[in-house]
C-alpha cells in the first residue's frame, strides 16, 4: 500500500479481472495469523501508460480503494516506506 487509498498491483492481473472481481484484503500477513483482516472494494484500477503486455515491462498498476485503509485501527495495515530521494536520471510516470 502506498497511500491509504492506493495499492500497487500488477497490470497483467488487470487483464484477467475487472474492478468488480477484485477485493483488497488488508492485514493478512500469514495464513496462520489470527489477526483481523479488512476487505475493501476497488473503485478504480489505473494501469501505467507505458505497460507493455507483450513482454510485461512496466507491469505496474494502482488499485484505488473505495474507502480508506484503517491504518490507525489495525496494527497489521500500514503504508510502504518509499524513498524520498530521487536518483539522477530517474523518470517518473504519473498514473493517478
N, C-alpha and C positions, 0 to 999 in steps of 0.2 A: 504494500500500500504506500502510495507516495503522498497522498493528502487524505483528509477524512472522507472525501467524496470520490477519490480516484485510485484505481488499482492498475498496475501494469499487467499486461496479458499478452498472449501470442496471437498474431494475426492469423496464422494458419488455423487456429481453432475458430475464429470468426467465420471462416469459410464453411465450416461444418455446422455451426449453430447460429440461431438468431438471438436477439435480446431476450425473448420470452423463454428460451431454452436454458439460459444460464442464470444461476443464483450464486452470489458470492457468499461463501461460508467463511466467516472470520473467527479467529480464536482457536482453530483446530491445529495443533502442532504435533499431535501424536494420536494414533488410533486407539491407544490405551488410556488416553487422558480422560479424566472425569470433569475437567473444566468446562464451563458452559461455552457453547458456540452461538454465533448470531448469523442468521441467514438474511441477506438483503438482496432485493431485486435489482436488476440492472436497468437503468433508464436509457443508456446510450453506449455504443461502442464506437470509438474513434480509432481508425486504422491510420498508421503513419503513411503519409502520401508517397514515400519512396519505397514502400514494401514491394518486394519482387516475389510473386508467388511461384515463379519458375525455379528459383534457387534458394528461396526463403531468406534472402538478405533483408536486413532491417525488419525482422519479424517481431514488431512491437505494436501493441495497441493499448488503449486506455479504456478501462471499464468505468463508466460513470454510475455510481451507486444512486439508488432512488431516495435514500436517506443517509445521513452522516453515520460513519462508523462510530460505535460507542467506546471511544478511546478512554475516556475518564472512568467508565464503569466496569471495564473488563481488563484485567492485567495482562491478558494474552493478545490484546489487539493494540497495535501501535503502527506508526508510520516508519518507513525505512529511513536510515541515515543516509542522506545524499550529500555529496561533496558540495562545498560552497566555493571552491576554487575552480578556475577554468584553465585548462591546459592550452598553450599556444597552438593555433591551428584547429581548434575544436569547432565543429559545425553543429548547429542546433536546428531542429525542425520543429515548428510549432504544430502540435496536434490537438490542442484544446479548442 
